Amino acid sequence: MTAIPSPAALGTATRAARKQLGLTQPQLALAAGVGVRFVVEMEAGKPTLRLEHILRVLHALGGELRVEGLPSASEGA
């Protein structure tokens, strides 16, 4: 698992995963159903991107988003 403490770190991890899979930015954008500009901005670490699209890109790369350290829903009830 990769810790992502910032948008820049997410961009770096996304770029590394894309390159490891041998995909171009346009190929990843097509696979994720987002625009090429979105992939470029995500890899650049833009902090104001839409979460729904981030999830699409992560899933297209074979990843997923996990949140750790928060109380579970049953603990808060």
All heavy atoms as a GROMACS GRO file, in nm:
protein
  555
    1MET      N    1   0.085  -0.118   0.000
    1MET     CA    2   0.000   0.000   0.000
    1MET      C    3   0.090   0.124   0.000
    1MET      O    4   0.195   0.127   0.061
    1MET     CB    5  -0.091  -0.001   0.123
    1MET     CG    6  -0.186   0.115   0.125
    1MET     SD    7  -0.315   0.107   0.250
    1MET     CE    8  -0.223   0.107   0.400
    2THR      N    9   0.044   0.226  -0.069
    2THR     CA   10   0.119   0.350  -0.080
    2THR      C   11   0.048   0.460  -0.001
    2THR      O   12  -0.070   0.486  -0.023
    2THR     CB   13   0.129   0.394  -0.228
    2THR    OG1   14   0.192   0.290  -0.301
    2THR    CG2   15   0.208   0.521  -0.243
    3ALA      N   16   0.117   0.523   0.090
    3ALA     CA   17   0.059   0.636   0.165
    3ALA      C   18   0.058   0.758   0.073
    3ALA      O   19   0.156   0.787   0.006
    3ALA     CB   20   0.140   0.664   0.291
    4ILE      N   21  -0.054   0.828   0.073
    4ILE     CA   22  -0.070   0.947  -0.012
    4ILE      C   23  -0.102   1.065   0.078
    4ILE      O   24  -0.217   1.090   0.111
    4ILE     CB   25  -0.183   0.926  -0.116
    4ILE    CG1   26  -0.161   0.802  -0.199
    4ILE    CG2   27  -0.198   1.051  -0.202
    4ILE    CD1   28  -0.044   0.807  -0.293
    5PRO      N   29  -0.001   1.142   0.119
    5PRO     CA   30  -0.025   1.254   0.210
    5PRO      C   31  -0.062   1.386   0.142
    5PRO      O   32  -0.094   1.483   0.211
    5PRO     CB   33   0.109   1.268   0.283
    5PRO     CG   34   0.210   1.224   0.181
    5PRO     CD   35   0.142   1.114   0.102
    6SER      N   36  -0.058   1.391   0.009
    6SER     CA   37  -0.084   1.517  -0.060
    6SER      C   38  -0.129   1.492  -0.203
    6SER      O   39  -0.106   1.383  -0.257
    6SER     CB   40   0.043   1.602  -0.062
    6SER     OG   41   0.139   1.541  -0.147
    7PRO      N   42  -0.191   1.591  -0.266
    7PRO     CA   43  -0.226   1.577  -0.408
    7PRO      C   44  -0.103   1.550  -0.495
    7PRO      O   45  -0.110   1.474  -0.591
    7PRO     CB   46  -0.291   1.711  -0.442
    7PRO     CG   47  -0.346   1.760  -0.313
    7PRO     CD   48  -0.245   1.716  -0.209
    8ALA      N   49   0.009   1.611  -0.461
    8ALA     CA   50   0.131   1.589  -0.539
    8ALA      C   51   0.176   1.443  -0.530
    8ALA      O   52   0.219   1.384  -0.629
    8ALA     CB   53   0.242   1.681  -0.490
    9ALA      N   54   0.164   1.384  -0.411
    9ALA     CA   55   0.201   1.244  -0.394
    9ALA      C   56   0.107   1.152  -0.473
    9ALA      O   57   0.150   1.051  -0.530
    9ALA     CB   58   0.200   1.206  -0.247
   10LEU      N   59  -0.022   1.188  -0.478
   10LEU     CA   60  -0.117   1.111  -0.557
   10LEU      C   61  -0.080   1.118  -0.705
   10LEU      O   62  -0.084   1.019  -0.776
   10LEU     CB   63  -0.260   1.162  -0.536
   10LEU     CG   64  -0.368   1.092  -0.617
   10LEU    CD1   65  -0.374   0.944  -0.586
   10LEU    CD2   66  -0.503   1.159  -0.591
   11GLY      N   67  -0.041   1.237  -0.749
   11GLY     CA   68   0.000   1.254  -0.888
   11GLY      C   69   0.123   1.171  -0.922
   11GLY      O   70   0.128   1.105  -1.026
   12THR      N   71   0.220   1.171  -0.834
   12THR     CA   72   0.342   1.094  -0.855
   12THR      C   73   0.311   0.945  -0.860
   12THR      O   74   0.361   0.873  -0.948
   12THR     CB   75   0.443   1.124  -0.743
   12THR    OG1   76   0.476   1.264  -0.747
   12THR    CG2   77   0.570   1.043  -0.759
   13ALA      N   78   0.227   0.898  -0.768
   13ALA     CA   79   0.192   0.756  -0.766
   13ALA      C   80   0.112   0.716  -0.890
   13ALA      O   81   0.132   0.608  -0.946
   13ALA     CB   82   0.112   0.725  -0.639
   14THR      N   83   0.023   0.805  -0.934
   14THR     CA   84  -0.057   0.778  -1.053
   14THR      C   85   0.032   0.767  -1.176
   14THR      O   86   0.020   0.674  -1.256
   14THR     CB   87  -0.162   0.889  -1.074
   14THR    OG1   88  -0.246   0.894  -0.958
   14THR    CG2   89  -0.246   0.865  -1.196
   15ARG      N   90   0.124   0.862  -1.191
   15ARG     CA   91   0.215   0.861  -1.305
   15ARG      C   92   0.301   0.734  -1.305
   15ARG      O   93   0.318   0.669  -1.408
   15ARG     CB   94   0.305   0.984  -1.304
   15ARG     CG   95   0.400   0.992  -1.423
   15ARG     CD   96   0.492   1.114  -1.421
   15ARG     NE   97   0.418   1.240  -1.407
   15ARG     CZ   98   0.410   1.311  -1.295
   15ARG    NH1   99   0.471   1.272  -1.185
   15ARG    NH2  100   0.342   1.424  -1.293
   16ALA      N  101   0.352   0.697  -1.189
   16ALA     CA  102   0.437   0.578  -1.180
   16ALA      C  103   0.359   0.453  -1.217
   16ALA      O  104   0.409   0.367  -1.290
   16ALA     CB  105   0.493   0.566  -1.038
   17ALA      N  106   0.235   0.442  -1.169
   17ALA     CA  107   0.152   0.325  -1.202
   17ALA      C  108   0.120   0.320  -1.351
   17ALA      O  109   0.126   0.214  -1.414
   17ALA     CB  110   0.024   0.328  -1.120
   18ARG      N  111   0.087   0.436  -1.408
   18ARG     CA  112   0.056   0.442  -1.551
   18ARG      C  113   0.174   0.397  -1.634
   18ARG      O  114   0.161   0.315  -1.726
   18ARG     CB  115   0.015   0.584  -1.590
   18ARG     CG  116  -0.009   0.602  -1.740
   18ARG     CD  117  -0.049   0.743  -1.775
   18ARG     NE  118   0.048   0.845  -1.741
   18ARG     CZ  119   0.160   0.870  -1.811
   18ARG    NH1  120   0.192   0.796  -1.917
   18ARG    NH2  121   0.241   0.968  -1.775
   19LYS      N  122   0.292   0.449  -1.600
   19LYS     CA  123   0.413   0.413  -1.676
   19LYS      C  124   0.448   0.267  -1.658
   19LYS      O  125   0.492   0.200  -1.752
   19LYS     CB  126   0.529   0.504  -1.635
   19LYS     CG  127   0.512   0.645  -1.688
   19LYS     CD  128   0.631   0.731  -1.660
   19LYS     CE  129   0.614   0.868  -1.727
   19LYS     NZ  130   0.734   0.948  -1.717
   20GLN      N  131   0.429   0.214  -1.536
   20GLN     CA  132   0.457   0.073  -1.511
   20GLN      C  133   0.367  -0.017  -1.596
   20GLN      O  134   0.409  -0.124  -1.640
   20GLN     CB  135   0.439   0.041  -1.363
   20GLN     CG  136   0.482  -0.099  -1.326
   20GLN     CD  137   0.475  -0.123  -1.176
   20GLN    OE1  138   0.414  -0.047  -1.102
   20GLN    NE2  139   0.538  -0.229  -1.131
   21LEU      N  140   0.245   0.028  -1.619
   21LEU     CA  141   0.151  -0.047  -1.703
   21LEU      C  142   0.172  -0.022  -1.852
   21LEU      O  143   0.105  -0.083  -1.935
   21LEU     CB  144   0.007  -0.014  -1.664
   21LEU     CG  145  -0.036  -0.062  -1.525
   21LEU    CD1  146  -0.172  -0.004  -1.489
   21LEU    CD2  147  -0.038  -0.214  -1.520
   22GLY      N  148   0.262   0.069  -1.884
   22GLY     CA  149   0.291   0.098  -2.025
   22GLY      C  150   0.182   0.176  -2.095
   22GLY      O  151   0.166   0.163  -2.217
   23LEU      N  152   0.109   0.257  -2.020
   23LEU     CA  153   0.000   0.335  -2.078
   23LEU      C  154   0.042   0.479  -2.100
   23LEU      O  155   0.118   0.535  -2.022
   23LEU     CB  156  -0.121   0.336  -1.984
   23LEU     CG  157  -0.188   0.202  -1.954
   23LEU    CD1  158  -0.293   0.220  -1.845
   23LEU    CD2  159  -0.252   0.147  -2.080
   24THR      N  160  -0.011   0.539  -2.205
   24THR     CA  161   0.006   0.682  -2.227
   24THR      C  162  -0.107   0.753  -2.151
   24THR      O  163  -0.205   0.691  -2.109
   24THR     CB  164  -0.005   0.717  -2.376
   24THR    OG1  165  -0.138   0.685  -2.421
   24THR    CG2  166   0.099   0.643  -2.459
   25GLN      N  167  -0.093   0.883  -2.136
   25GLN     CA  168  -0.200   0.959  -2.071
   25GLN      C  169  -0.332   0.946  -2.148
   25GLN      O  170  -0.437   0.926  -2.086
   25GLN     CB  171  -0.159   1.104  -2.052
   25GLN     CG  172  -0.053   1.121  -1.945
   25GLN     CD  173  -0.002   1.263  -1.934
   25GLN    OE1  174   0.000   1.338  -2.030
   25GLN    NE2  175   0.040   1.301  -1.813
   26PRO      N  176  -0.332   0.957  -2.281
   26PRO     CA  177  -0.458   0.939  -2.354
   26PRO      C  178  -0.518   0.798  -2.337
   26PRO      O  179  -0.640   0.784  -2.328
   26PRO     CB  180  -0.419   0.965  -2.500
   26PRO     CG  181  -0.301   1.055  -2.491
   26PRO     CD  182  -0.226   1.007  -2.370
   27GLN      N  183  -0.434   0.697  -2.331
   27GLN     CA  184  -0.486   0.561  -2.311
   27GLN      C  185  -0.550   0.546  -2.174
   27GLN      O  186  -0.656   0.485  -2.161
   27GLN     CB  187  -0.373   0.458  -2.328
   27GLN     CG  188  -0.326   0.441  -2.470
   27GLN     CD  189  -0.199   0.358  -2.481
   27GLN    OE1  190  -0.114   0.358  -2.391
   27GLN    NE2  191  -0.185   0.287  -2.592
   28LEU      N  192  -0.487   0.602  -2.071
   28LEU     CA  193  -0.544   0.596  -1.937
   28LEU      C  194  -0.674   0.674  -1.930
   28LEU      O  195  -0.772   0.627  -1.871
   28LEU     CB  196  -0.443   0.649  -1.833
   28LEU     CG  197  -0.495   0.657  -1.689
   28LEU    CD1  198  -0.545   0.522  -1.640
   28LEU    CD2  199  -0.386   0.712  -1.598
   29ALA      N  200  -0.676   0.790  -1.991
   29ALA     CA  201  -0.798   0.870  -1.991
   29ALA      C  202  -0.913   0.794  -2.056
   29ALA      O  203  -1.025   0.791  -2.002
   29ALA     CB  204  -0.774   1.002  -2.066
   30LEU      N  205  -0.888   0.728  -2.166
   30LEU     CA  206  -0.991   0.650  -2.235
   30LEU      C  207  -1.038   0.535  -2.147
   30LEU      O  208  -1.158   0.511  -2.133
   30LEU     CB  209  -0.936   0.598  -2.368
   30LEU     CG  210  -1.033   0.519  -2.454
   30LEU    CD1  211  -1.151   0.607  -2.497
   30LEU    CD2  212  -0.962   0.463  -2.577
   31ALA      N  213  -0.945   0.464  -2.086
   31ALA     CA  214  -0.980   0.350  -2.000
   31ALA      C  215  -1.061   0.394  -1.878
   31ALA      O  216  -1.148   0.320  -1.832
   31ALA     CB  217  -0.853   0.278  -1.955
   32ALA      N  218  -1.033   0.513  -1.827
   32ALA     CA  219  -1.101   0.563  -1.707
   32ALA      C  220  -1.228   0.640  -1.738
   32ALA      O  221  -1.305   0.670  -1.647
   32ALA     CB  222  -1.005   0.651  -1.627
   33GLY      N  223  -1.248   0.676  -1.863
   33GLY     CA  224  -1.366   0.754  -1.899
   33GLY      C  225  -1.356   0.899  -1.855
   33GLY      O  226  -1.456   0.962  -1.820
   34VAL      N  227  -1.234   0.951  -1.857
   34VAL     CA  228  -1.212   1.093  -1.823
   34VAL      C  229  -1.135   1.157  -1.938
   34VAL      O  230  -1.086   1.088  -2.027
   34VAL     CB  231  -1.133   1.109  -1.691
   34VAL    CG1  232  -1.210   1.046  -1.575
   34VAL    CG2  233  -0.994   1.050  -1.700
   35GLY      N  234  -1.122   1.286  -1.934
   35GLY     CA  235  -1.046   1.355  -2.038
   35GLY      C  236  -0.896   1.348  -2.012
   35GLY      O  237  -0.851   1.329  -1.899
   36VAL      N  238  -0.819   1.365  -2.119
   36VAL     CA  239  -0.674   1.365  -2.107
   36VAL      C  240  -0.630   1.477  -2.014
   36VAL      O  241  -0.538   1.458  -1.932
   36VAL     CB  242  -0.606   1.379  -2.246
   36VAL    CG1  243  -0.455   1.389  -2.231
   36VAL    CG2  244  -0.644   1.262  -2.335
   37ARG      N  245  -0.693   1.591  -2.023
   37ARG     CA  246  -0.657   1.704  -1.936
   37ARG      C  247  -0.670   1.665  -1.789
   37ARG      O  248  -0.589   1.705  -1.706
   37ARG     CB  249  -0.745   1.825  -1.968
   37ARG     CG  250  -0.711   1.944  -1.884
   37ARG     CD  251  -0.793   2.064  -1.923
   37ARG     NE  252  -0.764   2.176  -1.834
   37ARG     CZ  253  -0.812   2.296  -1.850
   37ARG    NH1  254  -0.891   2.323  -1.952
   37ARG    NH2  255  -0.783   2.391  -1.765
   38PHE      N  256  -0.773   1.585  -1.755
   38PHE     CA  257  -0.789   1.543  -1.617
   38PHE      C  258  -0.670   1.460  -1.572
   38PHE      O  259  -0.617   1.479  -1.463
   38PHE     CB  260  -0.919   1.462  -1.598
   38PHE     CG  261  -0.940   1.422  -1.455
   38PHE    CD1  262  -1.003   1.508  -1.367
   38PHE    CD2  263  -0.892   1.302  -1.406
   38PHE    CE1  264  -1.018   1.475  -1.233
   38PHE    CE2  265  -0.907   1.267  -1.273
   38PHE     CZ  266  -0.971   1.354  -1.186
   39VAL      N  267  -0.625   1.366  -1.655
   39VAL     CA  268  -0.510   1.283  -1.620
   39VAL      C  269  -0.385   1.370  -1.603
   39VAL      O  270  -0.309   1.353  -1.507
   39VAL     CB  271  -0.487   1.172  -1.725
   39VAL    CG1  272  -0.357   1.097  -1.699
   39VAL    CG2  273  -0.605   1.076  -1.728
   40VAL      N  274  -0.367   1.463  -1.694
   40VAL     CA  275  -0.252   1.554  -1.684
   40VAL      C  276  -0.256   1.632  -1.552
   40VAL      O  277  -0.156   1.641  -1.481
   40VAL     CB  278  -0.249   1.651  -1.805
   40VAL    CG1  279  -0.147   1.762  -1.785
   40VAL    CG2  280  -0.222   1.575  -1.934
   41GLU      N  281  -0.372   1.686  -1.518
   41GLU     CA  282  -0.386   1.764  -1.396
   41GLU      C  283  -0.369   1.676  -1.271
   41GLU      O  284  -0.308   1.718  -1.172
   41GLU     CB  285  -0.521   1.836  -1.393
   41GLU     CG  286  -0.527   1.948  -1.494
   41GLU     CD  287  -0.662   2.017  -1.499
   41GLU    OE1  288  -0.763   1.961  -1.449
   41GLU    OE2  289  -0.668   2.127  -1.557
   42MET      N  290  -0.420   1.554  -1.275
   42MET     CA  291  -0.405   1.462  -1.162
   42MET      C  292  -0.258   1.429  -1.140
   42MET      O  293  -0.208   1.433  -1.027
   42MET     CB  294  -0.486   1.335  -1.186
   42MET     CG  295  -0.486   1.239  -1.070
   42MET     SD  296  -0.602   1.105  -1.101
   42MET     CE  297  -0.563   0.997  -0.963
   43GLU      N  298  -0.187   1.399  -1.247
   43GLU     CA  299  -0.045   1.368  -1.236
   43GLU      C  300   0.037   1.489  -1.193
   43GLU      O  301   0.142   1.473  -1.131
   43GLU     CB  302   0.008   1.311  -1.367
   43GLU     CG  303  -0.045   1.172  -1.396
   43GLU     CD  304   0.018   1.108  -1.519
   43GLU    OE1  305   0.103   1.170  -1.586
   43GLU    OE2  306  -0.019   0.993  -1.548
   44ALA      N  307  -0.012   1.608  -1.220
   44ALA     CA  308   0.056   1.730  -1.179
   44ALA      C  309   0.028   1.766  -1.033
   44ALA      O  310   0.086   1.859  -0.978
   44ALA     CB  311   0.017   1.846  -1.270
   45GLY      N  312  -0.065   1.693  -0.970
   45GLY     CA  313  -0.095   1.717  -0.830
   45GLY      C  314  -0.195   1.828  -0.805
   45GLY      O  315  -0.197   1.887  -0.697
   46LYS      N  316  -0.280   1.856  -0.902
   46LYS     CA  317  -0.380   1.961  -0.883
   46LYS      C  318  -0.470   1.922  -0.765
   46LYS      O  319  -0.525   1.813  -0.761
   46LYS     CB  320  -0.464   1.978  -1.010
   46LYS     CG  321  -0.566   2.090  -0.999
   46LYS     CD  322  -0.640   2.112  -1.129
   46LYS     CE  323  -0.742   2.225  -1.112
   46LYS     NZ  324  -0.819   2.246  -1.234
   47PRO      N  325  -0.487   2.012  -0.668
   47PRO     CA  326  -0.559   1.976  -0.545
   47PRO      C  327  -0.711   1.985  -0.551
   47PRO      O  328  -0.778   1.948  -0.456
   47PRO     CB  329  -0.505   2.077  -0.443
   47PRO     CG  330  -0.471   2.196  -0.525
   47PRO     CD  331  -0.423   2.142  -0.658
   48THR      N  332  -0.768   2.032  -0.661
   48THR     CA  333  -0.913   2.055  -0.666
   48THR      C  334  -0.983   1.966  -0.768
   48THR      O  335  -1.078   2.008  -0.832
   48THR     CB  336  -0.942   2.202  -0.697
   48THR    OG1  337  -0.880   2.235  -0.822
   48THR    CG2  338  -0.893   2.293  -0.587
   49LEU      N  339  -0.940   1.843  -0.780
   49LEU     CA  340  -1.001   1.753  -0.877
   49LEU      C  341  -1.121   1.680  -0.817
   49LEU      O  342  -1.130   1.660  -0.697
   49LEU     CB  343  -0.898   1.650  -0.926
   49LEU     CG  344  -0.781   1.709  -1.002
   49LEU    CD1  345  -0.680   1.599  -1.036
   49LEU    CD2  346  -0.826   1.779  -1.128
   50ARG      N  347  -1.210   1.639  -0.904
   50ARG     CA  348  -1.333   1.571  -0.863
   50ARG      C  349  -1.302   1.427  -0.817
   50ARG      O  350  -1.243   1.349  -0.891
   50ARG     CB  351  -1.429   1.571  -0.981
   50ARG     CG  352  -1.566   1.528  -0.949
   50ARG     CD  353  -1.654   1.550  -1.069
   50ARG     NE  354  -1.785   1.498  -1.037
   50ARG     CZ  355  -1.896   1.554  -1.075
   50ARG    NH1  356  -1.892   1.663  -1.148
   50ARG    NH2  357  -2.010   1.501  -1.043
   51LEU      N  358  -1.346   1.393  -0.698
   51LEU     CA  359  -1.318   1.262  -0.640
   51LEU      C  360  -1.370   1.148  -0.728
   51LEU      O  361  -1.302   1.047  -0.745
   51LEU     CB  362  -1.378   1.252  -0.500
   51LEU     CG  363  -1.358   1.118  -0.429
   51LEU    CD1  364  -1.209   1.084  -0.415
   51LEU    CD2  365  -1.426   1.119  -0.294
   52GLU      N  366  -1.488   1.164  -0.784
   52GLU     CA  367  -1.545   1.061  -0.871
   52GLU      C  368  -1.450   1.025  -0.985
   52GLU      O  369  -1.429   0.909  -1.018
   52GLU     CB  370  -1.679   1.108  -0.927
   52GLU     CG  371  -1.741   1.012  -1.026
   52GLU     CD  372  -1.869   1.066  -1.088
   52GLU    OE1  373  -1.908   1.181  -1.059
   52GLU    OE2  374  -1.928   0.992  -1.168
   53HIS      N  375  -1.387   1.126  -1.044
   53HIS     CA  376  -1.295   1.102  -1.155
   53HIS      C  377  -1.163   1.043  -1.105
   53HIS      O  378  -1.103   0.961  -1.174
   53HIS     CB  379  -1.272   1.231  -1.232
   53HIS     CG  380  -1.395   1.278  -1.304
   53HIS    ND1  381  -1.405   1.403  -1.358
   53HIS    CD2  382  -1.514   1.218  -1.330
   53HIS    CE1  383  -1.523   1.418  -1.414
   53HIS    NE2  384  -1.591   1.306  -1.397
   54ILE      N  385  -1.118   1.086  -0.988
   54ILE     CA  386  -0.997   1.027  -0.930
   54ILE      C  387  -1.019   0.877  -0.911
   54ILE      O  388  -0.932   0.796  -0.945
   54ILE     CB  389  -0.962   1.094  -0.795
   54ILE    CG1  390  -0.915   1.238  -0.819
   54ILE    CG2  391  -0.855   1.014  -0.721
   54ILE    CD1  392  -0.899   1.318  -0.691
   55LEU      N  393  -1.134   0.840  -0.858
   55LEU     CA  394  -1.164   0.698  -0.838
   55LEU      C  395  -1.165   0.622  -0.970
   55LEU      O  396  -1.115   0.508  -0.977
   55LEU     CB  397  -1.297   0.682  -0.765
   55LEU     CG  398  -1.300   0.732  -0.621
   55LEU    CD1  399  -1.441   0.726  -0.564
   55LEU    CD2  400  -1.204   0.653  -0.534
   56ARG      N  401  -1.218   0.680  -1.074
   56ARG     CA  402  -1.219   0.615  -1.206
   56ARG      C  403  -1.077   0.587  -1.254
   56ARG      O  404  -1.048   0.479  -1.306
   56ARG     CB  405  -1.289   0.704  -1.309
   56ARG     CG  406  -1.437   0.710  -1.296
   56ARG     CD  407  -1.493   0.796  -1.407
   56ARG     NE  408  -1.634   0.822  -1.390
   56ARG     CZ  409  -1.704   0.897  -1.472
   56ARG    NH1  410  -1.646   0.954  -1.577
   56ARG    NH2  411  -1.831   0.916  -1.451
   57VAL      N  412  -0.990   0.685  -1.237
   57VAL     CA  413  -0.850   0.668  -1.280
   57VAL      C  414  -0.783   0.560  -1.196
   57VAL      O  415  -0.716   0.471  -1.251
   57VAL     CB  416  -0.773   0.802  -1.272
   57VAL    CG1  417  -0.624   0.780  -1.296
   57VAL    CG2  418  -0.829   0.902  -1.373
   58LEU      N  419  -0.801   0.566  -1.066
   58LEU     CA  420  -0.740   0.464  -0.979
   58LEU      C  421  -0.788   0.325  -1.015
   58LEU      O  422  -0.709   0.230  -1.022
   58LEU     CB  423  -0.769   0.495  -0.832
   58LEU     CG  424  -0.706   0.622  -0.777
   58LEU    CD1  425  -0.747   0.643  -0.632
   58LEU    CD2  426  -0.555   0.619  -0.790
   59HIS      N  427  -0.917   0.309  -1.041
   59HIS     CA  428  -0.971   0.178  -1.078
   59HIS      C  429  -0.917   0.132  -1.213
   59HIS      O  430  -0.886   0.014  -1.230
   59HIS     CB  431  -1.124   0.182  -1.080
   59HIS     CG  432  -1.184   0.196  -0.943
   59HIS    ND1  433  -1.313   0.232  -0.922
   59HIS    CD2  434  -1.130   0.181  -0.819
   59HIS    CE1  435  -1.338   0.238  -0.792
   59HIS    NE2  436  -1.228   0.209  -0.728
   60ALA      N  437  -0.902   0.224  -1.307
   60ALA     CA  438  -0.847   0.189  -1.438
   60ALA      C  439  -0.703   0.140  -1.426
   60ALA      O  440  -0.656   0.060  -1.507
   60ALA     CB  441  -0.855   0.308  -1.534
   61LEU      N  442  -0.633   0.187  -1.323
   61LEU     CA  443  -0.495   0.144  -1.298
   61LEU      C  444  -0.489   0.018  -1.213
   61LEU      O  445  -0.381  -0.032  -1.182
   61LEU     CB  446  -0.417   0.256  -1.228
   61LEU     CG  447  -0.390   0.380  -1.314
   61LEU    CD1  448  -0.336   0.493  -1.228
   61LEU    CD2  449  -0.292   0.346  -1.426
   62GLY      N  450  -0.604  -0.032  -1.171
   62GLY     CA  451  -0.608  -0.152  -1.088
   62GLY      C  452  -0.597  -0.122  -0.940
   62GLY      O  453  -0.574  -0.213  -0.860
   63GLY      N  454  -0.613   0.005  -0.901
   63GLY     CA  455  -0.601   0.044  -0.761
   63GLY      C  456  -0.736   0.073  -0.700
   63GLY      O  457  -0.840   0.062  -0.764
   64GLU      N  458  -0.732   0.108  -0.574
   64GLU     CA  459  -0.852   0.147  -0.503
   64GLU      C  460  -0.815   0.247  -0.395
   64GLU      O  461  -0.699   0.258  -0.357
   64GLU     CB  462  -0.922   0.026  -0.440
   64GLU     CG  463  -0.840  -0.044  -0.335
   64GLU     CD  464  -0.911  -0.166  -0.275
   64GLU    OE1  465  -1.015  -0.208  -0.326
   64GLU    OE2  466  -0.859  -0.220  -0.178
   65LEU      N  467  -0.914   0.318  -0.347
   65LEU     CA  468  -0.893   0.416  -0.242
   65LEU      C  469  -0.936   0.355  -0.110
   65LEU      O  470  -1.045   0.300  -0.099
   65LEU     CB  471  -0.975   0.543  -0.270
   65LEU     CG  472  -0.965   0.654  -0.166
   65LEU    CD1  473  -0.824   0.713  -0.167
   65LEU    CD2  474  -1.067   0.762  -0.195
   66ARG      N  475  -0.847   0.363  -0.010
   66ARG     CA  476  -0.879   0.315   0.124
   66ARG      C  477  -0.852   0.427   0.223
   66ARG      O  478  -0.756   0.501   0.208
   66ARG     CB  479  -0.792   0.196   0.162
   66ARG     CG  480  -0.822   0.072   0.084
   66ARG     CD  481  -0.735  -0.040   0.133
   66ARG     NE  482  -0.757  -0.156   0.049
   66ARG     CZ  483  -0.759  -0.279   0.096
   66ARG    NH1  484  -0.736  -0.302   0.224
   66ARG    NH2  485  -0.780  -0.379   0.015
   67VAL      N  486  -0.936   0.435   0.324
   67VAL     CA  487  -0.917   0.534   0.429
   67VAL      C  488  -0.893   0.458   0.558
   67VAL      O  489  -0.973   0.373   0.597
   67VAL     CB  490  -1.040   0.626   0.443
   67VAL    CG1  491  -1.020   0.724   0.557
   67VAL    CG2  492  -1.066   0.700   0.312
   68GLU      N  493  -0.783   0.487   0.624
   68GLU     CA  494  -0.750   0.420   0.748
   68GLU      C  495  -0.739   0.520   0.861
   68GLU      O  496  -0.713   0.638   0.838
   68GLU     CB  497  -0.616   0.346   0.733
   68GLU     CG  498  -0.622   0.233   0.632
   68GLU     CD  499  -0.493   0.154   0.626
   68GLU    OE1  500  -0.398   0.187   0.699
   68GLU    OE2  501  -0.488   0.059   0.547
   69GLY      N  502  -0.759   0.473   0.982
   69GLY     CA  503  -0.741   0.556   1.099
   69GLY      C  504  -0.866   0.627   1.147
   69GLY      O  505  -0.864   0.692   1.251
   70LEU      N  506  -0.974   0.616   1.072
   70LEU     CA  507  -1.100   0.678   1.115
   70LEU      C  508  -1.184   0.574   1.189
   70LEU      O  509  -1.177   0.455   1.157
   70LEU     CB  510  -1.180   0.729   0.995
   70LEU     CG  511  -1.113   0.838   0.911
   70LEU    CD1  512  -1.203   0.876   0.795
   70LEU    CD2  513  -1.082   0.960   0.995
   71PRO      N  514  -1.267   0.616   1.284
   71PRO     CA  515  -1.356   0.521   1.349
   71PRO      C  516  -1.453   0.462   1.247
   71PRO      O  517  -1.492   0.529   1.152
   71PRO     CB  518  -1.432   0.605   1.452
   71PRO     CG  519  -1.361   0.734   1.459
   71PRO     CD  520  -1.281   0.750   1.335
   72SER      N  521  -1.489   0.336   1.265
   72SER     CA  522  -1.584   0.275   1.173
   72SER      C  523  -1.723   0.332   1.202
   72SER      O  524  -1.748   0.391   1.307
   72SER     CB  525  -1.585   0.124   1.190
   72SER     OG  526  -1.637   0.089   1.316
   73ALA      N  527  -1.816   0.311   1.109
   73ALA     CA  528  -1.951   0.363   1.125
   73ALA      C  529  -2.017   0.304   1.249
   73ALA      O  530  -2.091   0.373   1.319
   73ALA     CB  531  -2.033   0.331   1.000
   74SER      N  532  -1.988   0.179   1.281
   74SER     CA  533  -2.049   0.117   1.399
   74SER      C  534  -1.994   0.175   1.529
   74SER      O  535  -2.063   0.177   1.630
   74SER     CB  536  -2.028  -0.035   1.396
   74SER     OG  537  -1.889  -0.065   1.398
   75GLU      N  538  -1.870   0.225   1.528
   75GLU     CA  539  -1.812   0.284   1.648
   75GLU      C  540  -1.873   0.420   1.678
   75GLU      O  541  -1.879   0.462   1.792
   75GLU     CB  542  -1.661   0.299   1.633
   75GLU     CG  543  -1.586   0.168   1.632
   75GLU     CD  544  -1.437   0.188   1.609
   75GLU    OE1  545  -1.384   0.293   1.648
   75GLU    OE2  546  -1.376   0.099   1.550
   76GLY      N  547  -1.916   0.491   1.573
   76GLY     CA  548  -1.971   0.626   1.591
   76GLY      C  549  -2.117   0.625   1.633
   76GLY      O  550  -2.168   0.726   1.677
   77ALA      N  551  -2.183   0.511   1.624
   77ALA     CA  552  -2.328   0.504   1.655
   77ALA      C  553  -2.353   0.481   1.801
   77ALA      O  554  -2.276   0.442   1.878
   77ALA     CB  555  -2.392   0.393   1.572
   0.00000   0.00000   0.00000
